[in-house]
């Protein structure tokens, strides 16, 4: 099944993931690098827009907590 919302969310999360990956690689920041890779990969394994949003929020909160803890 083709869902335009899932396609748009996949494109957005992939773009955010790419930016985080490049930033993390250039700055030597592991949390951003790992989160960027996760943001780029997880849309391949998620089928609905709701689960894609939930996983994206969980990854974002995890990144925020890692940075806040000083990683």
C-alpha positions in Angstrom: 0.0 0.0 0.0 1.2 3.5 -0.9 0.7 6.1 1.8 1.8 9.7 1.0 2.1 10.6 4.7 4.6 7.8 5.3 6.6 8.8 2.2 6.7 12.5 3.4 7.7 11.5 6.9 10.4 9.2 5.6 11.8 12.0 3.6 11.8 14.4 6.5 13.3 12.0 9.0 16.0 10.9 6.5 16.9 14.5 5.9 17.2 15.2 9.6 19.2 12.0 10.0 21.6 13.0 7.3 22.2 16.4 8.8 22.8 14.9 12.2 25.1 12.3 10.8 27.2 14.8 9.0 27.3 17.1 12.0 28.2 14.3 14.3 31.0 13.1 12.0 32.5 16.5 11.5 32.4 17.5 15.2 33.3 14.1 16.5 30.0 13.9 18.5 28.9 10.3 18.9 25.3 11.0 20.1 24.5 13.0 17.0 26.2 10.5 14.7 24.3 7.5 16.2 21.0 9.4 16.2 21.5 10.5 12.7 22.1 7.0 11.5 19.1 5.7 13.4 16.9 8.5 11.9 18.0 7.5 8.4 17.5 3.7 8.9 14.3 3.3 11.0 11.8 4.4 8.3 12.7 1.3 6.4 11.2 -0.9 9.2 8.1 1.2 10.1 4.9 0.8 8.2 2.5 3.5 9.5 2.8 7.2 10.0 1.8 7.0 13.7 4.5 4.6 14.6 7.0 6.6 12.5 6.1 9.7 14.6 6.4 7.8 17.9 9.8 6.3 17.0 11.0 9.7 15.8 10.0 11.4 19.1 11.6 8.6 21.1 14.8 9.0 19.2 14.7 12.8 19.6 14.1 12.5 23.3 16.9 10.0 23.6 19.3 12.3 21.8 18.3 15.3 23.9 18.8 13.3 27.1 22.3 12.1 25.9 23.3 15.6 25.2 21.9 16.9 28.4 23.9 14.2 30.4 27.1 15.5 28.8 27.8 12.9 26.1 
